[in-house]
């Protein structure tokens, strides 16, 4: 039961990263569009927020094994 709870917690953390990135950078893009009178900041903010949140998810949950890249004698 503990392993399943850990996976579920990880899924909630990943979902919160995605939502936070979309809301934060999308909101900044919306503000930029509103004050600058443009129409490209909101889509750019949404894309940037999604990319950055996916990067953070991969960084936090990605398991990199250093021994697989080293040569063995």
Wavefront OBJ file of the C-alpha trace (Angstrom):
o trace
v 0.000 0.000 0.000
v 2.902 2.361 0.668
v 4.335 2.112 -2.848
v 0.981 2.861 -4.449
v 0.518 5.881 -2.186
v 3.963 7.161 -3.200
v 3.113 6.835 -6.885
v -0.178 8.618 -6.363
v 1.577 11.438 -4.490
v 4.046 11.742 -7.363
v 1.201 12.009 -9.848
v -0.381 14.804 -7.819
v 2.946 16.626 -7.629
v 3.408 16.339 -11.401
v -0.124 17.590 -12.013
v 0.435 20.527 -9.679
v 3.658 21.450 -11.529
v 1.811 21.484 -14.843
v -1.099 23.532 -13.518
v 1.187 25.971 -11.735
v 3.284 26.487 -14.851
v 0.220 27.051 -17.017
v -1.389 29.451 -14.575
v 1.735 31.403 -13.677
v 3.214 31.901 -17.129
v -0.170 32.058 -18.830
v -1.176 34.769 -16.369
v 2.016 36.678 -17.004
v 1.402 36.366 -20.735
v -2.163 37.599 -20.316
v -0.902 40.601 -18.354
v 1.715 41.267 -20.998
v -0.913 41.170 -23.745
v -3.200 43.436 -21.781
v -0.611 46.119 -21.074
v 1.345 45.889 -24.318
v -1.688 45.556 -26.592
v -0.337 42.418 -28.266
v -1.819 38.982 -28.872
v 1.215 36.689 -28.692
v 2.248 36.830 -25.031
v -0.556 34.600 -23.719
v 0.143 31.665 -26.082
v 3.884 32.119 -25.563
v 3.401 32.112 -21.784
v 1.272 28.970 -21.903
v 3.840 27.162 -24.050
v 6.751 28.358 -21.914
v 4.972 27.375 -18.696
v 4.214 23.906 -20.037
v 7.770 23.336 -21.232
v 9.284 24.507 -17.969
v 6.912 22.416 -15.873
v 7.670 19.308 -17.957
v 11.365 20.006 -17.475
v 10.885 20.209 -13.704
v 8.898 16.966 -13.718
v 11.582 15.174 -15.727
v 14.251 16.575 -13.442
v 12.479 15.512 -10.268
v 11.169 12.113 -11.305
v 13.673 11.072 -13.966
v 16.062 8.383 -12.833
v 19.447 8.693 -14.448
v 21.853 5.825 -13.985
v 25.457 7.032 -14.301
v 26.846 3.505 -14.426
v 25.185 2.785 -17.775
v 27.135 5.566 -19.530
v 30.560 4.646 -18.140
v 32.785 2.096 -19.761
v 33.634 -0.909 -17.740
v 37.206 -2.236 -17.814
l 1 2 3 4 5 6 7 8 9 10 11 12 13 14 15 16 17 18 19 20 21 22 23 24 25 26 27 28 29 30 31 32 33 34 35 36 37 38 39 40 41 42 43 44 45 46 47 48 49 50 51 52 53 54 55 56 57 58 59 60 61 62 63 64 65 66 67 68 69 70 71 72 73
